Amino acid sequence: MNKRRLIIFLSLATAISAQDVVLTGQLWGLGVYGNDPAARHHNTTGLLGYIPTFSAAAGEAIDMEWALRLSVNSTGAYQSELESLTKQHRLWARYSVEKLEIRAGLQKMAFGPGMLLRPLAWYDTLDPRDPTGQTDGVEALRVRYFGGDNWSLAGWVNRLNDEFDMASGGRLELTTPSTEIGITFHYQAADTNLFTYQVAGFGRQRIAFDLRYDGFIGAWTEVVYGHGSSVDMSTDVLQIMIGGDYTLGIGQGIFLLNENLYSRDSNADIDPSAISMLMASISLGFIDQFTAIVLIDWDGQQAFNYLRWSRVYDSWSFNLMVGANPGRSGAEGPLSSFGESIQLMLIYNH
């Protein structure tokens, strides 16, 4: 399927002169040291990645994009030192006029006002702790209609897996000078595997409401209900997130943000959970920024701490990150997620 999409893209690109093709990209290197590695793993890992992106346009209405994700990863395992990966990152074509946009292919799909704890992260993998800002894409045909200055409507069909199980969804957005409202749904056919496309722990059907208000302070919420069923089980999940932000008028400003997430599952074996995240960010001059993030698991009575210093130039970004988290205790996950860790990441954008 990837080869078929690539052939279609290249066929369209041949109709465009070389002067209209633009190459951009992101190159990054990451080194990690942690004091709580998994069993039979070293306490250091590394990653080198590059995403070249080719963009082209045919007139004012048609454009397309193709991006590969190339990476070499030092896993830290004793017997498997290096892993290389090449995969499609983006491959889409778009038709866009004043009130209508149609985009087909491997694309980014992200929505909702949440920044840290995001029940509406159904189709993306955005992480506020990742300085690259990259996310996986989803294979979809998406149509968006812009009805005016205050509302828009989107609908999509996306492919779930290599067996061509399909799902569909839609989103209505309403906007006023101070408020943004969204209603979103996702539907997966009953004859597909319940666990084929798990997003944020939900099953086949999901519906969500989100709202953001910008005034003296910023305030927002995301409320998501999901239902899934199979031959031998059924589950209902409710997630409610409430957040807000405010900038203190000290120096160049101290940006404060807080989000709180409550989750409840109808499965009696799964206890309700409550999580809070707090973020503070301050800029020093034009190129330095300090960001601190704390995640509090109220039920597990644990706190996860993250601190980042970023220095940004025109094309380069230098990031030093420190983590102080609970111990691994046999759990799976990256080296930086457990115990104390330090990470150094250099990013080049062109």
C-alpha positions in Angstrom: 0.0 0.0 0.0 2.9 2.4 0.8 4.4 1.8 -2.7 1.0 2.4 -4.3 0.6 5.8 -2.6 4.2 6.7 -3.5 3.6 5.9 -7.1 0.5 8.1 -7.2 2.4 10.9 -5.5 5.3 10.7 -8.0 2.9 10.6 -10.9 1.3 13.8 -9.7 4.7 15.3 -9.1 5.9 14.7 -12.6 3.4 17.3 -13.8 5.0 19.9 -11.7 8.3 21.6 -12.6 11.3 21.1 -10.5 11.2 24.8 -9.4 7.9 24.2 -7.6 9.3 21.3 -5.4 10.5 22.4 -2.0 12.7 20.4 0.3 12.5 21.0 4.0 13.5 18.7 6.9 14.3 18.1 10.5 17.5 16.4 11.8 18.0 15.6 15.4 20.4 13.7 17.7 19.5 12.5 21.2 21.7 11.1 24.0 20.1 9.7 27.2 21.6 8.7 30.5 19.4 7.1 33.2 20.1 5.4 36.5 17.2 2.9 36.2 17.5 0.9 33.0 15.5 -2.2 32.2 16.9 -5.6 32.8 19.9 -6.5 30.6 20.1 -2.9 29.3 22.8 -0.3 29.6 22.1 3.0 31.3 22.7 5.0 28.1 20.8 5.2 24.8 21.0 7.3 21.7 19.0 8.3 18.6 19.8 9.9 15.3 16.8 10.9 13.2 16.0 12.8 10.0 12.7 13.6 8.3 13.2 15.0 4.8 10.0 16.6 3.5 9.2 17.2 -0.2 6.4 19.7 -0.9 4.9 20.6 -4.2 2.1 22.6 -5.6 0.2 22.6 -8.9 -1.5 26.0 -9.2 -3.4 27.5 -6.2 -5.7 24.6 -5.5 -3.6 21.5 -5.4 -0.6 20.7 -3.3 1.1 17.5 -1.9 3.7 16.4 0.6 5.9 13.4 1.0 8.1 12.8 4.1 10.2 9.9 5.3 11.3 9.2 8.8 14.8 7.8 9.0 16.3 6.8 12.3 19.1 4.8 13.9 18.5 4.0 17.5 20.9 2.6 20.2 18.4 0.6 22.2 20.7 0.0 25.2 20.1 -3.7 25.1 23.1 -5.9 25.8 22.8 -8.0 22.6 21.1 -5.7 20.2 22.9 -2.4 20.1 21.5 -0.6 17.0 18.1 -0.5 15.3 17.4 1.3 12.1 14.0 2.3 10.8 12.7 3.8 7.6 9.0 4.5 7.3 6.6 6.8 5.6 6.0 9.9 7.8 3.6 11.9 5.5 2.3 11.2 2.0 -0.8 13.2 1.1 -2.3 15.3 -1.6 -4.8 18.1 -1.0 -7.3 20.0 -3.0 -8.2 23.4 -1.4 -10.4 26.3 -2.4 -12.0 29.1 -0.4 -14.4 27.0 1.7 -13.5 23.4 0.9 -10.4 21.3 1.6 -10.0 17.6 0.6 -6.9 15.8 1.8 -6.1 12.1 1.1 -3.2 10.0 2.4 -0.9 9.7 5.4 -1.5 13.0 7.3 -1.4 14.6 10.7 -4.8 14.7 12.4 -4.9 16.6 15.8 -7.6 18.6 17.4 -8.9 19.7 20.8 -7.7 22.5 23.2 -5.7 20.2 25.5 -1.9 20.6 25.7 -0.8 18.0 28.3 -3.5 15.6 29.2 -5.5 15.1 26.0 -8.5 12.7 25.9 -9.0 13.9 22.3 -5.6 12.6 21.1 -7.3 9.9 19.0 -5.1 10.1 16.0 -1.8 11.7 17.1 1.2 11.1 19.4 2.1 14.7 20.3 4.1 14.9 23.5 4.8 18.4 25.1 8.1 16.9 26.5 9.4 16.2 22.9 11.2 19.2 21.5 10.9 18.0 17.9 7.1 18.4 18.0 6.6 15.4 15.7 3.7 13.1 15.6 2.7 9.9 13.7 0.2 10.3 10.9 -3.0 8.5 10.1 -4.1 7.1 6.7 -7.3 9.0 5.9 -9.5 10.7 3.4 -10.6 14.0 5.1 -13.0 16.6 3.9 -13.3 20.0 5.6 -15.9 22.7 4.8 -15.5 26.2 6.2 -19.0 27.7 6.5 -17.9 31.2 7.5 -15.9 33.0 10.1 -17.6 31.1 13.0 -18.0 27.4 12.0 -16.5 24.5 10.1 -17.4 20.9 9.5 -15.0 18.0 8.9 -15.5 14.3 8.1 -13.1 11.5 7.4 -12.6 7.8 6.7 -9.4 6.2 7.9 -7.7 2.9 7.5 -7.1 1.0 10.7 -4.6 -1.8 9.7 -3.2 -3.8 6.8 -6.4 -5.8 6.6 -8.2 -2.6 5.5 -10.5 -2.4 8.4 -12.0 1.1 8.2 -13.3 3.7 10.6 -15.0 7.0 10.2 -15.4 10.2 12.1 -16.4 13.9 12.0 -15.9 17.1 13.9 -18.0 20.3 14.1 -16.3 23.5 15.3 -18.0 26.7 16.4 -16.2 29.9 17.1 -17.0 33.2 18.8 -14.6 36.0 19.7 -13.9 34.4 23.1 -15.0 30.8 22.8 -14.2 27.8 20.7 -16.5 24.7 20.8 -16.0 21.3 19.2 -18.1 18.1 18.9 -16.3 15.0 17.6 -17.2 11.4 16.9 -15.5 8.2 15.8 -17.2 5.1 14.6 -15.6 1.7 14.0 -17.7 -1.2 12.4 -18.8 -3.9 14.7 -17.1 -6.7 12.6 -13.6 -5.3 13.2 -11.3 -6.4 16.0 -12.1 -4.4 19.2 -8.4 -4.0 19.9 -7.3 -3.2 16.3 -7.4 0.5 16.8 -7.1 1.4 20.5 -6.9 5.2 21.0 -6.6 6.5 24.5 -8.0 3.2 25.8 -11.3 3.5 23.9 -13.1 0.9 21.8 -15.1 1.3 18.6 -17.4 4.2 19.2 -16.4 7.6 20.7 -18.0 11.0 21.1 -16.5 14.1 22.6 -17.3 17.6 23.5 -14.6 20.3 24.0 -14.6 24.0 24.8 -12.0 26.7 25.2 -12.6 30.2 26.6 -10.0 33.0 26.3 -10.5 35.9 28.7 -8.7 37.1 31.8 -7.5 33.5 32.0 -7.6 30.7 29.5 -9.9 27.8 30.4 -10.9 24.6 28.5 -12.3 21.2 28.9 -12.5 17.9 26.9 -15.1 15.3 27.7 -15.0 12.0 26.0 -17.2 8.9 26.2 -16.2 5.7 24.5 -17.9 2.3 24.1 -16.4 -0.9 22.9 -17.8 -4.5 22.7 -16.9 -7.9 21.4 -18.2 -11.4 21.8 -17.1 -11.8 25.4 -16.7 -8.3 26.7 -18.1 -4.8 26.7 -16.7 -1.6 28.2 -17.6 2.0 28.6 -15.0 4.7 29.3 -15.5 8.3 30.4 -12.7 10.8 30.5 -13.1 14.4 31.7 -10.2 16.9 31.4 -10.3 20.5 32.8 -7.5 22.9 32.2 -6.5 26.6 32.4 -3.5 28.9 31.9 -2.4 32.3 33.0 0.7 34.5 32.3 2.2 36.3 35.3 3.5 39.8 34.4 6.9 39.2 35.8 9.9 40.0 33.6 9.1 38.7 30.1 6.2 36.7 31.6 5.9 33.4 33.4 3.4 31.1 31.6 1.5 28.8 33.9 -0.7 25.9 32.8 -2.6 23.2 34.7 -4.7 20.3 33.4 -6.6 17.7 35.4 -7.9 14.4 34.0 -10.5 12.0 35.6 -11.0 8.6 34.0 -13.6 6.0 34.8 -14.1 2.5 33.2 -17.3 0.4 33.5 -15.0 -2.6 33.9 -15.0 -3.4 37.7 -11.4 -4.5 37.5 -10.2 -1.1 36.5 -10.2 1.6 39.2 -11.1 5.2 38.5 -8.0 7.4 38.1 -7.1 11.0 38.6 -4.1 12.7 37.1 -2.9 16.4 37.2 -0.2 18.1 35.2 1.3 21.5 35.9 3.7 23.4 33.5 5.6 26.6 34.0 7.6 28.3 31.3 9.8 31.4 31.3 11.8 33.0 28.5 15.1 34.7 29.3 16.1 37.0 26.4 15.2 36.0 22.9 16.9 32.5 22.7 16.6 30.8 26.1 13.6 29.2 27.6 13.1 27.1 30.7 10.1 24.7 31.0 9.1 22.6 34.0 6.4 20.0 33.9 5.1 17.9 36.9 2.7 15.0 36.5 0.9 13.9 39.7 -0.8 10.5 39.9 -3.2 11.0 42.8 -4.2 7.3 43.0 -0.7 5.9 42.8 0.6 8.8 45.0 3.5 9.4 42.6 5.0 12.5 40.9 6.9 12.6 37.6 9.2 15.6 37.1 10.6 17.1 33.9 12.8 20.2 33.4 14.1 21.5 30.0 16.4 24.3 29.0 16.1 25.2 25.4 18.3 27.6 23.4 16.9 28.4 19.9 18.6 30.0 17.0 17.3 30.4 13.4 17.7 26.8 12.4 19.3 25.2 15.5 17.8 24.2 18.8 19.8 22.9 21.8 17.8 21.1 24.5 19.0 19.9 27.9 16.4 17.8 29.7 16.4 16.4 33.3 13.9 13.9 34.7 13.2 12.8 38.3 10.6 10.0 38.3 9.6 6.9 40.4 11.6 3.8 39.9 10.9 1.2 37.2 9.9 -1.7 39.4 9.9 -4.1 36.4 7.8 -1.9 34.2 8.5 -1.5 30.5 9.3 1.9 28.9 12.0 4.2 27.7 15.1 4.9 29.9 14.1 8.5 30.5 10.7 7.6 32.1 12.1 6.0 35.2 14.4 7.1 38.0 16.7 10.1 37.4 17.8 10.8 33.8 19.5 13.5 31.7 19.0 14.0 28.0 20.8 16.1 25.4 19.0 16.8 22.1 20.3 18.9 19.2 17.8 19.8 16.4 18.5 21.3 13.0 15.6 22.5 10.8 16.0 23.5 7.2 
